[in-house]
Amino acid sequence: MPTTDDQKRERLTRWSIVALIWLLSLPSLAFGLPDNLPGNFDGARAYEHVRHLVDLGSRPPASDGIHRAQAYIIAQLQSYGCQVEEHDFHGSTPLGDLAMKNIVVKIPGTSQGIVLYATHYDTVRIPNFVGADDGGSGVGTMLELARLFCARKNSLNVWIVFFDGEEAQGRWTDSASVNWTDTNSTFGSREMAASMALSGDLKRVKAMILADMIGPANLKIKRDTNSTPWLTDLIWATAAQLGYENVFVSEKFPITGDDHLSFIRRGVAGCDLIDFSIPYWHTPQDTLDKIDAQSLAVVGHVLAETLPRLEKKFR
Ligand SMILES: [Zn+2]
């Protein structure tokens, strides 16, 4: 019996639904998370952001590459319905005054307090460096976090910040020539902490959580001894409850220069999530193949689950 057009259409519809269900189930199988419905952190989406940033090439402050990265980050955030601010300033660097831009998402809460989630999006100024892990992994993760949080109503205000000018500025030739000082680096976070102190907003910040270099497979995040202990404990307890003790390990490690210190020095509780054990740090080998979507998913899951715990603490 020949099938009618209606029967064909019905069969097609049925098969499209089956295919759609199958497609939706894929990411959760790949990353072992409860599910990846719109309300949950999706490591595959975070990874795609890293891929896009790496494709843009080197992204040091005031370069064509960072201008393309700014356009990408802002367009992504706006597509999620986030309220985005561009904070333009000049960094006084050993290379002269450089135009820099912090990108700030503000998600209004129902109470006064603010939680800052932050990362840096510039890359170190050495030849052929594309920063998949250092400058890419944190951005991919924070963009995906913004997609979740901008669609929610939270009690605390959530600000998600993309810092410019974290890396040491100078005429470097390779990894060994990079000379980090407190005054040639962390321009974006120092600018933001200073302007928040002036406006009075800094006093409202309950916690500042930084993600920097969290992309490698077999990610191991050690407890930074210069981060605020209660905040580190809260994040590590969250990770343990989610079953990620193998990623958020109990070993200690001192981070002596990163964006969280710009806030900690002004009395704000801060914590840096970073894996400093990578052999490709500040080399042209910091490429996309070093990034594991599951590592981004684990950190993203912990960042997302940390918020309700902070809200409970500061109710
Ligand atoms: Zn770096």
Residues whose N, C-alpha, C, O or C-beta is under 5 A from the ligand:
A	BS01	ZN	V124 D134
